[in-house]
């Protein structure tokens, strides 16, 4: 598996984050494509590539640069830019793009579902034309289900949405925290095929009841109560061996500065994965 660093874990500005990830020994990062595109526009494609190659990094996954949850006007404006950004991302070697799903909505569910399917299908088609896989992340915590109607907040719902979108490049962003908070099991993972998973997020949860877990309070792997051993053993059994991005939320790590936060994150991730290899 390829250890990857997500910027919310460490904080830090663009170049500071790149330096921190590289200095800590991460081989890959997860990041927004737009800062790289700005460098390419102001300087050159080679300059954008150099940001990664000079630090021995690859851009393992990008976030979807299209806001599909708000107005039609905003969606169409950003969708118009996606072909250019997707083509540029592919030139940087990017093969994965991910986004997340709201777990509830104040709109009638049928209307909200239809619009979400249509919008995500359009994004998937543009990404697919560039050979980029598109991962969708369900959001599990019960504490976030604050709107009128339930939408997608578990693996089954995410898979149903993927089926409705109907594009071959669409799969899952599988996050350990959302797996845990939605009541997921090892068997749920074993029922998947490795090609259904676009990206894995690794993090841990504090020692609190499942239904009281807060999305913005996540720990480094090995510091909490999620059965990461069962998760990774199951992922290994189905053959997943690609990017595993460490994504935590909280104030403590970023307060250390990006460099120290990245070092601590890499140590925790290495320790967790090493322990799993020896079980």
Secondary structure as GFF3:
##gff-version 3
##sequence-region A 1 279
A	DSSP	beta_strand	2	6	.	.	.	ID=ss1
A	DSSP	alpha_helix	7	10	.	.	.	ID=ss2
A	DSSP	alpha_helix	14	24	.	.	.	ID=ss3
A	DSSP	beta_strand	28	31	.	.	.	ID=ss4
A	DSSP	alpha_helix	34	42	.	.	.	ID=ss5
A	DSSP	alpha_helix	45	53	.	.	.	ID=ss6
A	DSSP	beta_strand	58	63	.	.	.	ID=ss7
A	DSSP	alpha_helix	72	91	.	.	.	ID=ss8
A	DSSP	beta_strand	96	100	.	.	.	ID=ss9
A	DSSP	beta_strand	104	105	.	.	.	ID=ss10
A	DSSP	alpha_helix	109	129	.	.	.	ID=ss11
A	DSSP	beta_strand	133	137	.	.	.	ID=ss12
A	DSSP	three_ten_helix	142	144	.	.	.	ID=ss13
A	DSSP	beta_strand	149	150	.	.	.	ID=ss14
A	DSSP	alpha_helix	155	165	.	.	.	ID=ss15
A	DSSP	beta_strand	170	175	.	.	.	ID=ss16
A	DSSP	alpha_helix	176	181	.	.	.	ID=ss17
A	DSSP	alpha_helix	186	190	.	.	.	ID=ss18
A	DSSP	three_ten_helix	194	196	.	.	.	ID=ss19
A	DSSP	beta_strand	197	202	.	.	.	ID=ss20
A	DSSP	three_ten_helix	210	212	.	.	.	ID=ss21
A	DSSP	alpha_helix	228	237	.	.	.	ID=ss22
A	DSSP	beta_strand	243	246	.	.	.	ID=ss23
A	DSSP	alpha_helix	252	255	.	.	.	ID=ss24
A	DSSP	alpha_helix	258	277	.	.	.	ID=ss25
###
